[in-house]
Amino acid sequence: MRVFSSIACSITLGLAACAANEPPMEVVHELPKSLPIDTGDTVRQVLLELPVGPTSASAPVIMIFHGGGGSAQRMQEQSQYLARQFRARGFIVLYMNGTARRQTENLRTWNADHCCAYAQRENIDDVSYIDATLDRLSEFVAIDRNRVYLLGHSNGAMLAYRVAGDLSFTPAGIVTVSGAMFEDQPAVPETTRVLTIHTRDDDTVSFDASKRDRSQRFRTAPNFSFPEVIDRLHQLKACDAPIASAVSPGVLVSRADCAADSQVIAISAEQGGHEWPKTIPGFDLDAAILDFVLN
C-alpha cells in the first residue's frame, strides 16, 4: 500500500514534503545534448539530459514520448519540472521524436498501429527507433536496461501501450497520460508495471471513447473507454481485484497487484483536460509519476 500512502501524501503536503531525501530544486544550467538515430527508414534526433544528482555504475533511463503534433523539443520545454526531479535522482532523460512528412517539421506523430497520421500511414518502425536509441546511448554511457521507463502523452501513450512487448528490452514500467488503447491491444510484459492517467473532461482522447472527440479522425480502429482500458490491463497482467481510493475530490486512484510482482495503477479525475503537463485540481500528478517510477 506504499503507493497509496505516497500519493495521498503528495496531495496533502506536496512533492517536496513527501520525499524523504528530496534533492534541492536548483536550476540546471547544463545544455541538453542530442543524438541522431538512424534506423534506415528515418534519421531522428533524440534530446538527451544527463543526471545532475548521485549516479550509480549504470544509469536508469526515462524515455518521454510527445503527443501527436508535438516534438521532442516541445516536450522537453514542457517537462522540465518533472525531468529535473528524475535527473536529480540519477536518471538519464530522453525526449523522443516522432516522424513527419518533412523531418524538419515539429508536427510529429507515432505509429501506434491505429493512430496517428503520417507515422501510422507510412507504417514507421518506431520499435527499431526506440531500440536503436538505447543501443546508441550505451556507446557513451553505462545504462541500466532493467530500469528503463516509457512515459507517453496522447499519441505517445498509445505507442507505449503498443510497443511495450515488442522491444529488445523489457520496460520496468510505462506511464500513459491521456492515451487511447485499441481493442487488439497486445500483451504487456509480465514484469512491466503500469501507471495510467485520464480525465473525464478530455475532449481530444475522450474518457468514454466518444466517436465525437477531436482525435477521432486520426484513429483507424475502435478504442476502449478508460474503464475498459483498466479492465484490459488487469486481464493482460493477470491482476488481483483492484483496490480503489478517492484521494481527493474528483480524483480516484485504483491499484491492482499483478503477476510477477507488477502493478497496474490507474488515476481518473474529473478535471485536467488533454494538456501536458497536466494539472489536476487538488492532486500532484508529477509527484504520483515520480513515486511510481522510484517505488
PASEBA-1860 file (N, C-alpha, C; in nm, 3 decimals):
! residues 295
1> MRVFSSIA> 0.082/-0.121/0.000/0.000/0.000/0.000/0.085/0.126/0.000 ~ 0.215/0.113/-0.026/0.303/0.230/-0.022/0.263/0.333/-0.126 ~ 0.214/0.287/-0.244/0.177/0.381/-0.348/0.064/0.470/-0.302 ~ -0.038/0.411/-0.239/-0.149/0.491/-0.190/-0.102/0.594/-0.089 ~ -0.020/0.553/0.006/0.023/0.646/0.110/0.107/0.757/0.052 ~ 0.191/0.725/-0.047/0.275/0.827/-0.108/0.192/0.925/-0.187 ~ 0.093/0.873/-0.262/0.009/0.962/-0.341/-0.074/1.051/-0.250 ~ -0.127/0.994/-0.143/-0.204/1.075/-0.050/-0.117/1.184/0.010
9> CSITLGLA> 0.007/1.149/0.044/0.100/1.248/0.097/0.125/1.358/-0.004 ~ 0.138/1.320/-0.131/0.165/1.418/-0.235/0.052/1.520/-0.243 ~ -0.071/1.473/-0.225/-0.184/1.563/-0.235/-0.187/1.661/-0.119 ~ -0.163/1.611/0.001/-0.181/1.694/0.118/-0.061/1.780/0.150 ~ 0.060/1.731/0.122/0.180/1.803/0.162/0.260/1.858/0.046 ~ 0.244/1.798/-0.072/0.324/1.842/-0.185/0.447/1.756/-0.203 ~ 0.505/1.766/-0.320/0.616/1.678/-0.356/0.735/1.693/-0.264 ~ 0.776/1.815/-0.234/0.898/1.834/-0.155/0.883/1.777/-0.015
17> ACAANEPP> 0.764/1.788/0.043/0.745/1.741/0.179/0.735/1.590/0.187 ~ 0.702/1.524/0.078/0.678/1.381/0.082/0.804/1.298/0.064 ~ 0.896/1.345/-0.016/1.016/1.266/-0.043/1.111/1.272/0.075 ~ 1.152/1.155/0.122/1.237/1.151/0.241/1.371/1.218/0.216 ~ 1.425/1.204/0.096/1.556/1.261/0.064/1.542/1.356/-0.054 ~ 1.452/1.450/-0.043/1.423/1.541/-0.152/1.545/1.624/-0.189 ~ 1.591/1.618/-0.315/1.705/1.699/-0.354/1.665/1.844/-0.370 ~ 1.759/1.937/-0.359/1.726/2.077/-0.380/1.681/2.100/-0.523
25> MEVVHELP> 1.580/2.185/-0.540/1.527/2.212/-0.672/1.607/2.325/-0.737 ~ 1.735/2.303/-0.757/1.819/2.402/-0.819/1.794/2.406/-0.969 ~ 1.816/2.521/-1.029/1.802/2.533/-1.173/1.922/2.468/-1.240 ~ 1.897/2.382/-1.335/2.004/2.312/-1.404/2.042/2.393/-1.527 ~ 2.169/2.434/-1.535/2.213/2.520/-1.644/2.276/2.442/-1.759 ~ 2.302/2.313/-1.739/2.366/2.235/-1.843/2.276/2.227/-1.967 ~ 2.332/2.256/-2.082/2.256/2.250/-2.205/2.229/2.104/-2.242 ~ 2.108/2.074/-2.293/2.079/1.937/-2.333/2.160/1.899/-2.456
33> KSLPIDTG> 2.187/1.770/-2.468/2.258/1.716/-2.584/2.158/1.644/-2.674 ~ 2.201/1.610/-2.792/2.116/1.534/-2.883/2.197/1.427/-2.953 ~ 2.128/1.321/-2.993/2.190/1.211/-3.067/2.108/1.184/-3.192 ~ 2.172/1.176/-3.309/2.099/1.134/-3.429/2.084/0.982/-3.429 ~ 1.964/0.935/-3.454/1.936/0.792/-3.455/1.891/0.752/-3.595 ~ 1.972/0.670/-3.660/1.945/0.626/-3.797/1.894/0.482/-3.793 ~ 1.769/0.462/-3.835/1.712/0.328/-3.837/1.693/0.276/-3.979 ~ 1.749/0.343/-4.076/1.733/0.302/-4.215/1.621/0.376/-4.284
41> DTVRQVLL> 1.499/0.372/-4.225/1.388/0.444/-4.287/1.379/0.588/-4.239 ~ 1.435/0.617/-4.123/1.434/0.755/-4.072/1.566/0.785/-4.002 ~ 1.597/0.915/-3.996/1.704/0.966/-3.910/1.639/1.070/-3.821 ~ 1.638/1.043/-3.692/1.571/1.133/-3.598/1.664/1.169/-3.484 ~ 1.645/1.289/-3.431/1.721/1.332/-3.315/1.652/1.287/-3.187 ~ 1.731/1.249/-3.090/1.684/1.228/-2.953/1.751/1.334/-2.867 ~ 1.673/1.407/-2.791/1.729/1.505/-2.700/1.760/1.438/-2.568 ~ 1.875/1.471/-2.513/1.932/1.397/-2.400/1.966/1.492/-2.287
49> ELPVGPTS> 1.922/1.456/-2.166/1.961/1.528/-2.045/2.021/1.429/-1.947 ~ 2.140/1.460/-1.901/2.215/1.370/-1.813/2.179/1.394/-1.667 ~ 2.208/1.298/-1.580/2.181/1.316/-1.437/2.258/1.434/-1.379 ~ 2.198/1.498/-1.280/2.267/1.603/-1.206/2.283/1.564/-1.060 ~ 2.227/1.451/-1.022/2.240/1.403/-0.885/2.331/1.283/-0.878 ~ 2.330/1.213/-0.765/2.414/1.094/-0.749/2.382/0.990/-0.856 ~ 2.484/0.927/-0.911/2.464/0.826/-1.014/2.527/0.694/-0.970 ~ 2.471/0.586/-1.019/2.527/0.454/-0.993/2.615/0.415/-1.110
57> ASAPVIMI> 2.668/0.293/-1.106/2.756/0.248/-1.213/2.686/0.249/-1.348 ~ 2.559/0.218/-1.349/2.479/0.225/-1.471/2.352/0.303/-1.440 ~ 2.317/0.394/-1.529/2.209/0.489/-1.501/2.074/0.437/-1.550 ~ 1.968/0.456/-1.472/1.834/0.429/-1.522/1.795/0.534/-1.625 ~ 1.696/0.502/-1.706/1.658/0.587/-1.818/1.507/0.605/-1.820 ~ 1.462/0.728/-1.846/1.321/0.751/-1.874/1.310/0.812/-2.012 ~ 1.231/0.747/-2.098/1.211/0.789/-2.236/1.074/0.857/-2.244 ~ 1.070/0.982/-2.289/0.947/1.061/-2.291/0.901/1.079/-2.435
65> FHGGGGSA> 0.774/1.046/-2.460/0.717/1.048/-2.594/0.608/1.155/-2.602 ~ 0.626/1.249/-2.692/0.530/1.358/-2.708/0.398/1.308/-2.766 ~ 0.299/1.395/-2.763/0.171/1.364/-2.823/0.171/1.390/-2.973 ~ 0.062/1.355/-3.040/0.050/1.378/-3.182/0.054/1.526/-3.214 ~ 0.133/1.563/-3.315/0.150/1.703/-3.348/0.254/1.773/-3.264 ~ 0.327/1.698/-3.182/0.431/1.756/-3.097/0.569/1.724/-3.150 ~ 0.667/1.742/-3.064/0.807/1.714/-3.099/0.886/1.695/-2.972 ~ 1.006/1.640/-2.987/1.094/1.623/-2.872/1.127/1.758/-2.809
73> QRMQEQSQ> 1.153/1.857/-2.892/1.190/1.988/-2.840/1.078/2.049/-2.757 ~ 0.956/2.041/-2.809/0.843/2.097/-2.734/0.819/2.019/-2.605 ~ 0.832/1.887/-2.612/0.811/1.806/-2.493/0.918/1.835/-2.388 ~ 1.039/1.860/-2.432/1.146/1.895/-2.339/1.113/2.026/-2.269 ~ 1.068/2.123/-2.344/1.034/2.253/-2.285/0.922/2.240/-2.183 ~ 0.828/2.151/-2.208/0.711/2.139/-2.122/0.733/2.048/-2.002 ~ 0.842/1.974/-2.000/0.860/1.869/-1.899/0.972/1.898/-1.801 ~ 1.021/2.020/-1.794/1.142/2.047/-1.718/1.128/2.022/-1.568
81> YLARQFRA> 1.014/2.055/-1.511/1.000/2.033/-1.366/1.014/1.884/-1.333 ~ 0.941/1.801/-1.403/0.947/1.657/-1.377/1.084/1.602/-1.414 ~ 1.141/1.649/-1.524/1.272/1.599/-1.567/1.380/1.630/-1.463 ~ 1.376/1.747/-1.404/1.476/1.780/-1.302/1.466/1.686/-1.183 ~ 1.344/1.646/-1.148/1.326/1.552/-1.039/1.393/1.418/-1.071 ~ 1.374/1.371/-1.191/1.437/1.245/-1.230/1.588/1.258/-1.240 ~ 1.636/1.365/-1.300/1.781/1.382/-1.317/1.851/1.393/-1.182 ~ 1.785/1.456/-1.086/1.844/1.469/-0.953/1.855/1.335/-0.883
89> RGFIVLYM> 1.785/1.236/-0.933/1.790/1.101/-0.874/1.866/1.003/-0.963 ~ 1.948/1.056/-1.052/2.038/0.972/-1.128/1.988/0.923/-1.261 ~ 1.871/0.969/-1.306/1.814/0.923/-1.432/1.870/1.002/-1.550 ~ 1.888/0.932/-1.661/1.904/0.996/-1.791/1.764/1.016/-1.849 ~ 1.735/1.137/-1.896/1.605/1.168/-1.954/1.621/1.183/-2.105 ~ 1.543/1.107/-2.179/1.547/1.113/-2.325/1.413/1.163/-2.378 ~ 1.418/1.261/-2.467/1.298/1.312/-2.533/1.299/1.258/-2.676 ~ 1.202/1.175/-2.704/1.198/1.102/-2.830/1.122/1.182/-2.935
97> NGTARRQT> 1.158/1.163/-3.061/1.098/1.235/-3.173/1.018/1.141/-3.261 ~ 0.892/1.175/-3.285/0.814/1.104/-3.384/0.858/1.144/-3.524 ~ 0.774/1.117/-3.622/0.808/1.148/-3.760/0.703/1.239/-3.822 ~ 0.744/1.305/-3.931/0.656/1.391/-4.008/0.693/1.378/-4.155 ~ 0.608/1.428/-4.241/0.633/1.418/-4.385/0.764/1.485/-4.422 ~ 0.790/1.601/-4.362/0.919/1.667/-4.375/0.985/1.664/-4.238 ~ 1.102/1.606/-4.228/1.164/1.580/-4.098/1.207/1.707/-4.025 ~ 1.198/1.822/-4.093/1.224/1.948/-4.024/1.101/1.997/-3.948
105> ENLRTWNA> 0.988/1.935/-3.973/0.864/1.979/-3.909/0.861/1.938/-3.762 ~ 0.791/2.017/-3.684/0.771/1.983/-3.543/0.632/1.927/-3.517 ~ 0.556/1.900/-3.622/0.425/1.837/-3.607/0.442/1.688/-3.634 ~ 0.484/1.615/-3.532/0.525/1.476/-3.549/0.426/1.380/-3.482 ~ 0.423/1.257/-3.532/0.334/1.156/-3.476/0.408/1.024/-3.458 ~ 0.340/0.930/-3.390/0.392/0.796/-3.366/0.302/0.693/-3.433 ~ 0.360/0.581/-3.468/0.284/0.472/-3.527/0.236/0.377/-3.418 ~ 0.115/0.402/-3.371/0.053/0.314/-3.271/-0.042/0.216/-3.338
113> DHCCAYAQ> -0.011/0.177/-3.460/-0.087/0.082/-3.542/-0.220/0.139/-3.592 ~ -0.300/0.198/-3.504/-0.429/0.254/-3.544/-0.433/0.405/-3.529 ~ -0.320/0.467/-3.513/-0.308/0.611/-3.499/-0.157/0.643/-3.493 ~ -0.104/0.746/-3.547/-0.177/0.862/-3.594/-0.108/0.921/-3.717 ~ -0.187/0.967/-3.812/-0.144/1.050/-3.924/-0.026/0.989/-4.000 ~ 0.079/1.071/-4.023/0.189/1.029/-4.110/0.255/0.900/-4.063 ~ 0.288/0.890/-3.936/0.360/0.772/-3.886/0.280/0.645/-3.906 ~ 0.149/0.654/-3.883/0.064/0.536/-3.900/0.045/0.504/-4.048
121> RENIDDVS> 0.023/0.605/-4.130/0.002/0.582/-4.274/0.124/0.519/-4.340 ~ 0.243/0.564/-4.298/0.367/0.515/-4.358/0.424/0.394/-4.286 ~ 0.353/0.347/-4.184/0.396/0.230/-4.107/0.540/0.244/-4.057 ~ 0.568/0.358/-3.998/0.702/0.388/-3.946/0.738/0.289/-3.836 ~ 0.861/0.243/-3.837/0.909/0.144/-3.739/0.962/0.217/-3.616 ~ 0.872/0.248/-3.524/0.913/0.317/-3.401/0.979/0.222/-3.302 ~ 0.952/0.093/-3.312/1.019/-0.003/-3.224/1.169/-0.002/-3.250 ~ 1.208/-0.006/-3.376/1.351/-0.003/-3.409/1.415/0.127/-3.363
129> YIDATLDR> 1.341/0.236/-3.373/1.392/0.365/-3.328/1.420/0.364/-3.178 ~ 1.330/0.309/-3.100/1.349/0.304/-2.955/1.467/0.213/-2.921 ~ 1.471/0.096/-2.981/1.583/0.004/-2.956/1.716/0.067/-2.996 ~ 1.719/0.130/-3.113/1.843/0.191/-3.161/1.888/0.305/-3.072 ~ 1.793/0.374/-3.012/1.827/0.484/-2.922/1.904/0.433/-2.801 ~ 1.857/0.326/-2.740/1.928/0.271/-2.625/2.065/0.216/-2.665 ~ 2.070/0.152/-2.780/2.199/0.100/-2.827/2.299/0.213/-2.848 ~ 2.252/0.320/-2.910/2.340/0.434/-2.936/2.381/0.501/-2.806
137> LSEFVAID> 2.288/0.518/-2.714/2.319/0.581/-2.586/2.423/0.501/-2.510 ~ 2.412/0.369/-2.516/2.504/0.283/-2.440/2.647/0.290/-2.492 ~ 2.667/0.350/-2.611/2.803/0.370/-2.661/2.876/0.481/-2.584 ~ 2.798/0.566/-2.516/2.856/0.681/-2.449/2.851/0.671/-2.297 ~ 2.752/0.598/-2.245/2.733/0.593/-2.101/2.673/0.458/-2.065 ~ 2.707/0.409/-1.946/2.651/0.283/-1.899/2.506/0.304/-1.856 ~ 2.416/0.224/-1.909/2.275/0.237/-1.874/2.225/0.105/-1.816 ~ 2.125/0.117/-1.729/2.064/0.001/-1.666/1.940/-0.037/-1.746
145> RNRVYLLG> 1.950/-0.137/-1.831/1.838/-0.175/-1.917/1.724/-0.240/-1.838 ~ 1.747/-0.272/-1.714/1.640/-0.324/-1.629/1.559/-0.212/-1.565 ~ 1.604/-0.088/-1.584/1.533/0.026/-1.526/1.511/0.133/-1.633 ~ 1.446/0.090/-1.740/1.408/0.183/-1.847/1.256/0.199/-1.842 ~ 1.211/0.323/-1.838/1.068/0.355/-1.827/1.024/0.433/-1.951 ~ 0.902/0.405/-1.996/0.842/0.478/-2.107/0.732/0.567/-2.052 ~ 0.737/0.695/-2.084/0.633/0.790/-2.042/0.579/0.856/-2.168 ~ 0.450/0.837/-2.194/0.392/0.891/-2.315/0.267/0.972/-2.289
153> HSNGAMLA> 0.250/1.078/-2.369/0.129/1.159/-2.365/0.053/1.142/-2.495 ~ -0.078/1.118/-2.486/-0.167/1.112/-2.601/-0.119/1.007/-2.702 ~ -0.082/1.046/-2.823/-0.031/0.950/-2.921/0.094/0.878/-2.870 ~ 0.175/0.948/-2.790/0.291/0.884/-2.728/0.252/0.779/-2.627 ~ 0.139/0.800/-2.559/0.088/0.698/-2.466/0.036/0.577/-2.543 ~ -0.033/0.603/-2.655/-0.078/0.492/-2.739/0.041/0.406/-2.781 ~ 0.149/0.472/-2.819/0.269/0.398/-2.860/0.324/0.314/-2.746 ~ 0.331/0.371/-2.626/0.386/0.298/-2.512/0.307/0.170/-2.486
161> YRVAGDLS> 0.173/0.179/-2.494/0.091/0.058/-2.480/0.129/-0.047/-2.584 ~ 0.141/-0.002/-2.711/0.156/-0.096/-2.822/0.291/-0.166/-2.825 ~ 0.398/-0.092/-2.793/0.532/-0.145/-2.818/0.596/-0.209/-2.696 ~ 0.534/-0.200/-2.579/0.600/-0.247/-2.457/0.649/-0.390/-2.468 ~ 0.574/-0.474/-2.539/0.613/-0.614/-2.552/0.695/-0.647/-2.674 ~ 0.725/-0.547/-2.758/0.796/-0.571/-2.883/0.941/-0.526/-2.881 ~ 0.983/-0.462/-2.776/1.117/-0.404/-2.770/1.221/-0.510/-2.738 ~ 1.347/-0.477/-2.762/1.456/-0.570/-2.732/1.484/-0.578/-2.583
169> FTPAGIVT> 1.426/-0.489/-2.506/1.437/-0.489/-2.360/1.297/-0.489/-2.303 ~ 1.285/-0.522/-2.175/1.156/-0.518/-2.108/1.146/-0.392/-2.025 ~ 1.055/-0.300/-2.058/1.043/-0.179/-1.978/1.011/-0.213/-1.832 ~ 1.076/-0.143/-1.741/1.043/-0.160/-1.600/0.903/-0.109/-1.571 ~ 0.862/-0.006/-1.645/0.730/0.050/-1.627/0.692/0.139/-1.744 ~ 0.562/0.157/-1.763/0.514/0.255/-1.859/0.416/0.347/-1.789 ~ 0.422/0.474/-1.826/0.332/0.576/-1.774/0.257/0.634/-1.893 ~ 0.126/0.623/-1.893/0.046/0.672/-2.005/-0.048/0.781/-1.956
177> VSGAMFED> -0.047/0.892/-2.026/-0.128/1.008/-1.990/-0.216/1.043/-2.110 ~ -0.348/1.034/-2.092/-0.444/1.075/-2.196/-0.426/0.998/-2.326 ~ -0.400/0.869/-2.316/-0.378/0.790/-2.437/-0.487/0.688/-2.461 ~ -0.514/0.658/-2.588/-0.612/0.556/-2.624/-0.547/0.419/-2.628 ~ -0.625/0.318/-2.594/-0.587/0.178/-2.614/-0.689/0.116/-2.708 ~ -0.641/0.036/-2.802/-0.730/-0.022/-2.902/-0.767/-0.165/-2.866 ~ -0.872/-0.214/-2.930/-0.930/-0.342/-2.891/-0.837/-0.460/-2.916 ~ -0.740/-0.443/-3.006/-0.644/-0.552/-3.031/-0.513/-0.530/-2.956
185> QPAVPETT> -0.521/-0.466/-2.841/-0.402/-0.438/-2.761/-0.321/-0.566/-2.737 ~ -0.192/-0.565/-2.774/-0.109/-0.684/-2.749/-0.071/-0.697/-2.602 ~ -0.008/-0.808/-2.571/0.032/-0.834/-2.433/0.134/-0.731/-2.385 ~ 0.125/-0.700/-2.257/0.224/-0.617/-2.189/0.314/-0.711/-2.110 ~ 0.446/-0.692/-2.113/0.535/-0.785/-2.043/0.494/-0.806/-1.897 ~ 0.510/-0.928/-1.852/0.462/-0.967/-1.719/0.520/-0.880/-1.609 ~ 0.645/-0.843/-1.618/0.710/-0.768/-1.510/0.696/-0.617/-1.525 ~ 0.639/-0.570/-1.634/0.626/-0.426/-1.658/0.512/-0.368/-1.576
193> RVLTIHTR> 0.542/-0.271/-1.493/0.440/-0.202/-1.414/0.375/-0.094/-1.500 ~ 0.250/-0.061/-1.469/0.176/0.036/-1.550/0.111/0.140/-1.460 ~ 0.131/0.266/-1.495/0.056/0.378/-1.437/-0.017/0.446/-1.551 ~ -0.148/0.455/-1.543/-0.227/0.516/-1.649/-0.316/0.625/-1.591 ~ -0.326/0.737/-1.663/-0.396/0.855/-1.614/-0.489/0.907/-1.722 ~ -0.613/0.940/-1.684/-0.707/1.001/-1.778/-0.806/1.087/-1.700 ~ -0.857/1.191/-1.767/-0.954/1.279/-1.704/-1.083/1.281/-1.785 ~ -1.193/1.302/-1.713/-1.324/1.295/-1.777/-1.351/1.412/-1.871
201> DDDTVSFD> -1.281/1.523/-1.854/-1.306/1.639/-1.940/-1.211/1.644/-2.060 ~ -1.144/1.536/-2.089/-1.055/1.529/-2.205/-1.141/1.523/-2.332 ~ -1.133/1.626/-2.416/-1.214/1.628/-2.538/-1.133/1.590/-2.662 ~ -1.008/1.550/-2.643/-0.925/1.507/-2.756/-0.919/1.355/-2.765 ~ -0.884/1.289/-2.656/-0.897/1.144/-2.643/-0.992/1.123/-2.526 ~ -1.118/1.104/-2.556/-1.220/1.113/-2.453/-1.217/0.996/-2.356 ~ -1.261/1.023/-2.235/-1.265/0.925/-2.127/-1.356/0.808/-2.163 ~ -1.466/0.838/-2.232/-1.566/0.736/-2.264/-1.556/0.684/-2.407
209> ASKRDRSQ> -1.443/0.711/-2.474/-1.420/0.665/-2.611/-1.524/0.719/-2.708 ~ -1.560/0.843/-2.691/-1.658/0.905/-2.779/-1.605/0.913/-2.922 ~ -1.692/0.886/-3.018/-1.654/0.900/-3.158/-1.660/1.045/-3.205 ~ -1.692/1.134/-3.114/-1.701/1.276/-3.149/-1.584/1.357/-3.094 ~ -1.484/1.291/-3.036/-1.374/1.369/-2.981/-1.281/1.417/-3.092 ~ -1.188/1.504/-3.057/-1.109/1.576/-3.157/-1.007/1.490/-3.230 ~ -0.971/1.375/-3.174/-0.871/1.291/-3.240/-0.932/1.174/-3.316 ~ -1.065/1.166/-3.318/-1.130/1.052/-3.382/-1.089/1.036/-3.528
217> RFRTAPNF> -1.072/1.146/-3.599/-1.041/1.137/-3.742/-0.902/1.078/-3.769 ~ -0.817/1.074/-3.666/-0.684/1.017/-3.683/-0.677/0.869/-3.646 ~ -0.781/0.818/-3.583/-0.781/0.679/-3.539/-0.849/0.592/-3.644 ~ -0.795/0.474/-3.667/-0.846/0.387/-3.773/-0.913/0.262/-3.719 ~ -0.932/0.254/-3.589/-0.998/0.138/-3.528/-1.062/0.183/-3.397 ~ -1.162/0.109/-3.350/-1.226/0.145/-3.223/-1.126/0.140/-3.107 ~ -1.146/0.228/-3.012/-1.063/0.227/-2.891/-1.150/0.210/-2.768 ~ -1.086/0.172/-2.659/-1.156/0.149/-2.534/-1.185/0.280/-2.462
225> SFPEVIDR> -1.290/0.279/-2.382/-1.307/0.382/-2.280/-1.201/0.360/-2.172 ~ -1.181/0.461/-2.086/-1.078/0.444/-1.984/-1.109/0.330/-1.888 ~ -1.234/0.314/-1.841/-1.262/0.197/-1.757/-1.232/0.065/-1.829 ~ -1.256/0.060/-1.959/-1.223/-0.062/-2.035/-1.072/-0.081/-2.048 ~ -0.998/0.030/-2.059/-0.852/0.022/-2.060/-0.803/-0.045/-1.932 ~ -0.857/0.000/-1.819/-0.815/-0.056/-1.691/-0.847/-0.205/-1.685 ~ -0.968/-0.241/-1.727/-1.007/-0.382/-1.726/-0.915/-0.466/-1.814 ~ -0.880/-0.415/-1.933/-0.795/-0.491/-2.022/-0.655/-0.507/-1.964
233> LHQLKACD> -0.604/-0.403/-1.900/-0.473/-0.414/-1.836/-0.475/-0.518/-1.725 ~ -0.581/-0.519/-1.646/-0.593/-0.619/-1.540/-0.593/-0.760/-1.600 ~ -0.663/-0.775/-1.712/-0.669/-0.906/-1.778/-0.533/-0.945/-1.833 ~ -0.469/-0.854/-1.904/-0.340/-0.884/-1.966/-0.232/-0.913/-1.863 ~ -0.241/-0.847/-1.749/-0.136/-0.856/-1.647/-0.169/-0.957/-1.538 ~ -0.282/-1.026/-1.551/-0.322/-1.126/-1.451/-0.323/-1.066/-1.311 ~ -0.405/-0.963/-1.294/-0.407/-0.888/-1.168/-0.514/-0.939/-1.072 ~ -0.490/-0.915/-0.945/-0.592/-0.935/-0.844/-0.697/-0.824/-0.855
241> APIASAVS> -0.804/-0.838/-0.780/-0.906/-0.733/-0.780/-0.845/-0.602/-0.732 ~ -0.874/-0.491/-0.800/-0.814/-0.364/-0.761/-0.874/-0.308/-0.633 ~ -0.797/-0.226/-0.567/-0.843/-0.151/-0.451/-0.846/-0.005/-0.490 ~ -0.961/0.059/-0.475/-0.978/0.197/-0.518/-0.990/0.289/-0.398 ~ -0.941/0.410/-0.414/-0.946/0.509/-0.307/-0.968/0.647/-0.368 ~ -1.065/0.721/-0.312/-1.086/0.860/-0.351/-0.986/0.944/-0.273 ~ -0.879/0.987/-0.339/-0.770/1.054/-0.269/-0.790/1.204/-0.261 ~ -0.885/1.255/-0.337/-0.914/1.398/-0.341/-1.049/1.413/-0.408
249> PGVLVSRA> -1.121/1.522/-0.384/-1.249/1.540/-0.454/-1.231/1.530/-0.606 ~ -1.301/1.435/-0.666/-1.294/1.419/-0.810/-1.177/1.338/-0.859 ~ -1.098/1.279/-0.770/-0.980/1.202/-0.811/-0.987/1.063/-0.748 ~ -0.985/0.960/-0.832/-0.991/0.822/-0.786/-0.865/0.749/-0.830 ~ -0.801/0.681/-0.736/-0.682/0.602/-0.765/-0.714/0.456/-0.735 ~ -0.690/0.370/-0.833/-0.705/0.226/-0.809/-0.571/0.158/-0.828 ~ -0.548/0.057/-0.747/-0.422/-0.017/-0.753/-0.453/-0.165/-0.754 ~ -0.392/-0.236/-0.847/-0.408/-0.381/-0.854/-0.271/-0.446/-0.854
257> DCAADSQV> -0.253/-0.543/-0.766/-0.131/-0.623/-0.768/-0.147/-0.733/-0.872 ~ -0.041/-0.755/-0.948/-0.049/-0.844/-1.064/0.061/-0.949/-1.059 ~ 0.060/-1.037/-1.156/0.161/-1.142/-1.163/0.301/-1.083/-1.169 ~ 0.397/-1.162/-1.122/0.540/-1.124/-1.126/0.568/-0.997/-1.047 ~ 0.491/-0.975/-0.940/0.512/-0.859/-0.852/0.498/-0.727/-0.926 ~ 0.421/-0.724/-1.033/0.397/-0.597/-1.101/0.266/-0.537/-1.051 ~ 0.236/-0.418/-1.097/0.115/-0.349/-1.056/0.054/-0.275/-1.174 ~ -0.074/-0.250/-1.164/-0.144/-0.156/-1.251/-0.208/-0.052/-1.162
265> IAISAEQG> -0.169/0.072/-1.179/-0.223/0.183/-1.103/-0.294/0.276/-1.200 ~ -0.419/0.308/-1.173/-0.498/0.392/-1.261/-0.548/0.514/-1.185 ~ -0.530/0.630/-1.243/-0.575/0.756/-1.184/-0.678/0.816/-1.278 ~ -0.799/0.834/-1.230/-0.903/0.902/-1.307/-0.945/1.026/-1.231 ~ -0.970/1.133/-1.305/-1.004/1.261/-1.242/-1.112/1.331/-1.324 ~ -1.187/1.416/-1.257/-1.291/1.491/-1.325/-1.232/1.596/-1.417 ~ -1.124/1.662/-1.372/-1.068/1.775/-1.446/-0.920/1.753/-1.475 ~ -0.874/1.817/-1.581/-0.734/1.807/-1.620/-0.714/1.819/-1.769
273> GHEWPKTI> -0.823/1.797/-1.847/-0.815/1.814/-1.991/-0.719/1.718/-2.058 ~ -0.669/1.761/-2.173/-0.578/1.678/-2.251/-0.435/1.729/-2.247 ~ -0.409/1.832/-2.171/-0.282/1.901/-2.179/-0.167/1.820/-2.119 ~ -0.047/1.856/-2.160/0.076/1.814/-2.095/0.163/1.938/-2.077 ~ 0.217/1.959/-1.957/0.189/1.882/-1.835/0.046/1.903/-1.789 ~ -0.009/1.803/-1.727/-0.150/1.805/-1.687/-0.164/1.855/-1.544 ~ -0.256/1.948/-1.525/-0.287/1.999/-1.392/-0.422/1.944/-1.348 ~ -0.421/1.862/-1.243/-0.542/1.807/-1.187/-0.568/1.877/-1.054
281> PGFDLDAA> -0.678/1.949/-1.041/-0.703/2.023/-0.917/-0.697/1.932/-0.794 ~ -0.620/1.975/-0.694/-0.611/1.901/-0.569/-0.524/1.777/-0.574 ~ -0.449/1.760/-0.682/-0.369/1.638/-0.697/-0.237/1.672/-0.765 ~ -0.128/1.621/-0.711/0.005/1.645/-0.766/0.043/1.529/-0.857 ~ 0.017/1.544/-0.986/0.042/1.435/-1.080/0.191/1.410/-1.097 ~ 0.272/1.515/-1.099/0.417/1.495/-1.109/0.467/1.407/-0.994 ~ 0.418/1.433/-0.874/0.460/1.354/-0.758/0.418/1.209/-0.772 ~ 0.297/1.186/-0.826/0.249/1.050/-0.844/0.334/0.974/-0.946
289> ILDFVLN> 0.371/1.042/-1.055/0.456/0.979/-1.156/0.593/0.947/-1.099 ~ 0.650/1.043/-1.029/0.781/1.023/-0.969/0.778/0.908/-0.870 ~ 0.676/0.905/-0.787/0.665/0.799/-0.686/0.651/0.662/-0.752 ~ 0.573/0.655/-0.859/0.555/0.528/-0.930/0.688/0.476/-0.983 ~ 0.766/0.562/-1.043/0.893/0.519/-1.102/0.993/0.481/-0.993 ~ 1.000/0.559/-0.887/1.101/0.535/-0.785/1.066/0.419/-0.694 ~ 0.938/0.387/-0.679/0.896/0.286/-0.582/0.840/0.161/-0.649
END
